């Protein structure tokens, strides 16, 4: 006699099946019934029977060919479920049902399309969603998204797409989230999705030759105040207004920091005081009656120095549209980004950018530096392979006989 009983009622592939004979295996609690495969061939359909939390559970675990199920594998599943390390079929169905009730970004998008069947550009939006939004944020609920997620999305896109495309994708994401909030089926995000305006941002840079000429022109100029201001902009990346507002009390020579009070971002910031900037500041004579490092008339806050710095810029032969002070801030950032040694979030802190959008304009420079480093590794390996009698001196950039 079959220890499980001779027959039981079952339903396979949506069709009611007459009572079928259970066939035991050598594993307790594991049996199968004879069914048919998709091709019509005989196939064993495995079931397990076990007790958990005082309740007897009997469920299908897989088919012989379709699921590559065997008595041993069915037994392994049975023990995992007895010990609570794997969910029962019913529990898995409940989890799946619960997931269907969660309004993920992907589900919001599907609902959005149902509510706007005649929306213009729906095909383009669908492509944008599936290509850019779904892989990164599709499985998330809207309220789980944080600013860093959005930053990563559009920073990744900026490497291969125009800013206008990035803007369209972020605008679509915002529309989907706002739709869910308006229908009261999802919670709002806790921040504003900023739209990139990188195409409107001017990024200035200098070639090594131009920078060399500029430094020489700075050293040769008679106006020491203008020279010091330009070098501070180059070595710290400070804005013109921050330099004009800089006071001696804002400089912590002991700890090595400069306090930027009420900067463009609105919140006080601290930036490192490097050795070059320290040397410049220590060489500036202090006016005992003025608190400002670069005072204007009567010791008050300086408001302009355009004439003096432009003279230096012209003597160096720099492009006419290069801004003599603010342009050096861009040079500072470009040099750090192109070094490949400074990540963009560190650069954002150094530049005191309130929005990561401003820093992202330098992303391609950092990528170029990493590509160059990778290419260098390739050349070194090829050199070693071509000249097996030599050892490449990685730290000195030359070869030594082995």
ZIMO-V362434 format. One record per residue. N is the residue number from 1. SS is DSSP state (A for helix, B for strand, O for the rest). OMEGA is omega in whole degrees, -180 to 180 (none if undefined). D_FIRST is the distance of its C-alpha to the first C-alpha in Angstrom with 1 decimal. Layout:
n & ss & omega & d_first
N & SS & OMEGA & D_FIRST
N & SS & OMEGA & D_FIRST
This chain:
n & ss & omega & d_first
1 & O & 176 & 0.0
2 & O & -179 & 3.8
3 & O & -179 & 6.2
4 & O & -171 & 8.6
5 & O & -172 & 7.5
6 & O & -172 & 7.4
7 & B & 175 & 11.2
8 & B & -179 & 14.3
9 & B & -178 & 18.0
10 & B & 176 & 20.1
11 & B & -179 & 23.6
12 & B & 178 & 24.8
13 & O & 174 & 28.5
14 & O & -179 & 29.6
15 & B & 179 & 27.9
16 & B & -178 & 25.4
17 & B & 178 & 22.2
18 & B & 179 & 19.9
19 & B & -174 & 16.5
20 & B & -177 & 14.8
21 & B & 175 & 11.4
22 & O & 180 & 10.7
23 & B & -176 & 10.4
24 & B & 173 & 10.2
25 & O & 179 & 13.2
26 & O & 180 & 14.5
27 & O & 179 & 16.1
28 & O & 178 & 14.6
29 & O & 179 & 15.1
30 & B & 177 & 15.5
31 & B & 178 & 13.7
32 & B & 174 & 15.2
33 & B & 179 & 15.5
34 & B & 177 & 17.5
35 & B & 179 & 21.0
36 & B & 179 & 24.5
37 & O & 179 & 27.4
38 & O & 180 & 30.9
39 & O & 178 & 31.8
40 & O & 180 & 29.1
41 & O & 177 & 27.1
42 & B & -178 & 23.3
43 & B & 178 & 22.7
44 & B & 179 & 19.8
45 & B & -171 & 20.1
46 & B & 178 & 19.0
47 & B & 174 & 18.2
48 & B & -179 & 18.3
49 & B & -177 & 17.4
50 & B & 179 & 19.8
51 & B & 177 & 22.0
52 & B & -177 & 25.8
53 & O & 177 & 28.5
54 & O & -176 & 26.2
55 & B & 177 & 24.6
56 & B & -178 & 21.1
57 & B & 177 & 21.6
58 & B & -174 & 19.4
59 & B & 178 & 21.4
60 & B & 179 & 21.9
61 & B & 177 & 23.6
62 & B & -178 & 24.6
63 & B & -174 & 24.3
64 & O & -176 & 24.1
65 & O & -176 & 27.6
66 & O & -177 & 29.4
67 & O & -178 & 28.8
68 & O & -177 & 28.2
69 & O & 177 & 24.9
70 & O & 177 & 22.7
71 & A & -179 & 19.7
72 & A & 180 & 22.3
73 & A & 177 & 24.6
74 & A & 178 & 22.0
75 & A & 178 & 21.3
76 & A & 177 & 25.1
77 & A & -179 & 25.4
78 & A & -178 & 22.8
79 & A & 177 & 24.9
80 & A & -178 & 28.1
81 & A & 175 & 27.0
82 & A & -178 & 25.8
83 & O & 178 & 29.2
84 & O & 180 & 31.1
85 & O & 176 & 32.6
86 & O & -178 & 31.3
87 & O & 175 & 31.2
88 & O & 179 & 28.2
89 & A & -180 & 28.3
90 & A & 179 & 29.7
91 & A & 178 & 32.3
92 & A & 178 & 33.3
93 & A & 179 & 33.8
94 & A & 178 & 35.9
95 & A & -180 & 38.0
96 & A & 178 & 38.5
97 & A & 178 & 39.5
98 & A & 178 & 41.9
99 & A & 180 & 43.4
100 & A & 179 & 44.1
101 & A & 180 & 46.1
102 & O & -178 & 48.2
103 & O & 175 & 51.5
104 & B & 179 & 51.9
105 & A & 179 & 55.0
106 & A & 179 & 53.0
107 & A & 175 & 51.6
108 & A & 180 & 55.2
109 & A & 178 & 56.4
110 & A & 179 & 54.0
111 & A & 178 & 55.1
112 & A & -180 & 58.7
113 & A & 179 & 58.5
114 & A & -178 & 57.0
115 & A & -178 & 59.9
116 & O & -175 & 62.5
117 & O & -177 & 61.6
118 & O & -178 & 65.2
119 & O & 178 & 66.0
120 & O & 177 & 68.4
121 & O & -176 & 67.4
122 & A & -180 & 63.7
123 & A & 178 & 62.8
124 & A & 179 & 64.9
125 & A & 179 & 63.4
126 & A & 178 & 59.9
127 & A & 179 & 60.8
128 & A & -178 & 62.4
129 & A & -176 & 59.4
130 & A & -176 & 56.8
131 & A & -171 & 59.0
132 & A & -174 & 60.4
133 & A & -175 & 58.9
134 & A & -177 & 55.2
135 & A & -175 & 54.6
136 & A & -173 & 56.3
137 & A & -174 & 56.0
138 & O & -177 & 53.6
139 & O & -177 & 50.7
140 & O & 168 & 53.0
141 & B & -174 & 53.9
142 & A & -175 & 57.6
143 & A & 178 & 58.4
144 & A & -178 & 56.8
145 & O & 179 & 59.4
146 & O & -178 & 62.2
147 & A & -179 & 65.6
148 & A & 178 & 64.5
149 & A & -179 & 61.8
150 & A & 178 & 64.4
151 & A & -179 & 66.8
152 & A & 180 & 64.3
153 & A & -174 & 63.6
154 & A & 174 & 67.1
155 & A & 177 & 68.2
156 & A & -179 & 65.6
157 & A & -177 & 66.9
158 & A & -179 & 70.5
159 & O & -176 & 70.0
160 & O & -176 & 69.4
161 & O & 178 & 70.5
162 & O & 179 & 73.7
163 & A & 180 & 74.2
164 & A & 178 & 74.2
165 & A & 178 & 70.7
166 & A & -180 & 69.6
167 & A & 180 & 71.3
168 & A & 180 & 69.5
169 & A & 179 & 66.1
170 & A & 177 & 66.9
171 & A & 177 & 68.4
172 & A & 178 & 65.1
173 & A & 179 & 63.1
174 & A & 178 & 65.5
175 & A & -178 & 65.2
176 & A & -179 & 61.4
177 & A & 180 & 61.5
178 & A & 177 & 64.3
179 & A & 180 & 62.3
180 & A & 179 & 59.3
181 & A & -179 & 61.7
182 & A & 179 & 63.6
183 & O & 180 & 60.3
184 & O & 177 & 59.3
185 & O & 176 & 55.9
186 & O & -180 & 56.7
187 & O & 179 & 59.0
188 & O & 173 & 62.3
189 & O & -174 & 62.9
190 & O & -179 & 65.3
191 & O & 178 & 67.9
192 & O & 176 & 69.9
193 & O & -179 & 68.9
194 & O & 178 & 72.1
195 & O & -179 & 73.1
196 & O & 177 & 74.5
197 & O & -175 & 78.1
198 & A & -178 & 78.3
199 & A & -179 & 80.3
200 & A & -178 & 83.1
201 & O & 180 & 83.2
202 & O & 179 & 85.9
203 & O & -178 & 85.1
204 & O & 179 & 88.1
205 & O & 179 & 88.1
206 & O & 174 & 90.7
207 & O & 177 & 90.7
208 & A & 179 & 91.4
209 & A & 179 & 94.9
210 & A & 180 & 95.5
211 & A & 178 & 94.2
212 & A & 179 & 96.5
213 & A & 180 & 99.5
214 & A & -180 & 98.6
215 & A & 178 & 98.5
216 & A & 179 & 101.8
217 & A & 178 & 103.4
218 & A & -178 & 102.1
219 & A & -176 & 103.7
220 & A & -176 & 107.0
221 & O & -177 & 107.3
222 & O & -178 & 109.9
223 & O & -176 & 107.9
224 & A & 179 & 105.8
225 & A & 180 & 104.0
226 & A & 179 & 102.7
227 & A & -180 & 101.7
228 & A & 179 & 99.8
229 & A & -178 & 98.0
230 & A & 179 & 96.9
231 & A & 177 & 95.6
232 & A & 178 & 93.8
233 & A & -178 & 92.1
234 & A & -176 & 91.1
235 & A & -179 & 89.8
236 & A & -176 & 88.0
237 & O & -179 & 87.2
238 & O & 176 & 88.9
239 & O & 179 & 90.0
240 & A & -180 & 93.7
241 & A & 178 & 93.6
242 & A & 177 & 91.7
243 & A & 180 & 94.4
244 & A & -178 & 97.2
245 & A & -175 & 95.6
246 & O & 178 & 94.9
247 & B & -179 & 96.6
248 & A & 180 & 97.2
249 & A & -179 & 95.3
250 & A & -176 & 92.2
251 & B & 178 & 92.2
252 & B & -178 & 90.4
253 & O & -176 & 92.0
254 & O & -178 & 90.4
255 & O & 178 & 86.7
256 & O & 179 & 87.3
257 & B & 173 & 86.5
258 & B & 179 & 88.3
259 & B & 176 & 87.7
260 & B & -178 & 87.7
261 & O & 179 & 88.7
262 & O & 180 & 87.8
263 & O & -177 & 86.9
264 & O & 180 & 85.9
265 & O & 176 & 82.3
266 & O & -178 & 83.8
267 & O & 179 & 82.2
268 & O & -178 & 84.0
269 & B & 173 & 82.7
270 & B & 176 & 83.3
271 & B & -179 & 83.6
272 & B & 173 & 84.2
273 & O & -179 & 87.8
274 & O & -174 & 87.8
275 & A & -179 & 90.6
276 & A & 179 & 92.4
277 & A & 178 & 92.6
278 & A & -179 & 93.6
279 & A & 178 & 96.5
280 & A & -177 & 97.6
281 & A & -180 & 97.7
282 & A & 180 & 99.4
283 & O & -180 & 102.1
284 & O & 178 & 102.9
285 & O & -178 & 105.9
286 & O & 173 & 105.1
287 & O & -175 & 107.3
288 & O & -177 & 107.6
289 & O & -178 & 108.2
290 & O & 178 & 105.1
291 & O & -174 & 101.5
292 & B & 178 & 100.5
293 & O & 179 & 99.8
294 & O & -173 & 101.2
295 & O & 174 & 103.7
296 & O & -179 & 105.6
297 & A & 179 & 109.1
298 & A & 177 & 110.3
299 & A & -179 & 107.1
300 & O & 180 & 105.0
301 & O & 179 & 101.7
302 & O & -180 & 102.2
303 & O & -178 & 101.6
304 & O & 172 & 102.3
305 & O & -174 & 103.1
306 & A & -176 & 102.5
307 & A & -176 & 105.9
308 & A & -177 & 105.7
309 & A & 177 & 102.1
310 & A & 176 & 102.7
311 & A & 179 & 105.8
312 & A & 179 & 103.6
313 & A & -180 & 101.0
314 & A & 179 & 103.7
315 & A & 179 & 105.2
316 & O & 179 & 101.9
317 & O & 180 & 101.6
318 & O & 179 & 98.3
319 & O & -176 & 97.2
320 & O & -177 & 99.0
321 & O & 178 & 95.9
322 & O & -180 & 94.7
323 & O & -168 & 95.0
324 & O & 179 & 96.8
325 & O & -176 & 94.9
326 & A & 177 & 91.6
327 & A & 179 & 91.2
328 & A & 174 & 91.1
329 & A & 177 & 88.2
330 & A & 178 & 86.3
331 & A & 178 & 87.4
332 & A & -178 & 86.1
333 & A & -178 & 82.7
334 & A & 179 & 82.6
335 & A & 180 & 83.4
336 & A & -178 & 80.6
337 & A & -177 & 78.1
338 & A & 177 & 79.1
339 & A & -178 & 79.0
340 & O & -176 & 75.2
341 & O & -178 & 75.2
342 & O & 178 & 75.1
343 & O & -172 & 72.1
344 & A & 179 & 72.9
345 & A & 173 & 71.9
346 & A & 178 & 74.3
347 & A & 178 & 76.9
348 & A & 179 & 76.4
349 & A & -180 & 77.2
350 & A & -179 & 80.3
351 & A & -178 & 81.5
352 & O & 175 & 80.7
353 & O & 177 & 79.2
354 & O & -180 & 77.7
355 & O & 177 & 75.5
356 & A & 178 & 73.5
357 & A & -177 & 74.7
358 & A & -178 & 78.1
359 & A & -173 & 76.7
360 & A & 180 & 74.5
361 & A & -179 & 77.5
362 & A & -174 & 77.7
363 & A & -177 & 74.0
364 & A & 179 & 75.0
365 & A & 179 & 77.5
366 & A & 178 & 74.8
367 & A & 179 & 72.5
368 & A & -180 & 75.5
369 & A & 179 & 76.0
370 & A & 177 & 72.4
371 & A & 179 & 72.6
372 & A & 179 & 75.8
373 & A & 179 & 74.1
374 & A & 179 & 71.2
375 & A & 178 & 73.8
376 & A & 179 & 75.6
377 & A & 179 & 72.6
378 & A & -179 & 72.2
379 & A & -180 & 75.9
380 & A & 180 & 75.6
381 & A & -180 & 72.6
382 & A & 178 & 74.4
383 & A & 180 & 77.6
384 & A & -180 & 75.8
385 & A & -178 & 74.1
386 & A & -178 & 77.4
387 & O & -175 & 79.4
388 & O & -180 & 77.1
389 & O & -179 & 80.1
390 & B & 174 & 80.4
391 & B & -178 & 78.6
392 & B & 178 & 78.7
393 & B & -174 & 80.2
394 & O & -174 & 78.1
395 & O & -176 & 80.2
396 & O & 177 & 83.6
397 & O & 178 & 82.7
398 & B & -178 & 84.3
399 & B & 177 & 83.2
400 & B & 180 & 84.1
401 & B & -179 & 84.2
402 & O & none & 81.2
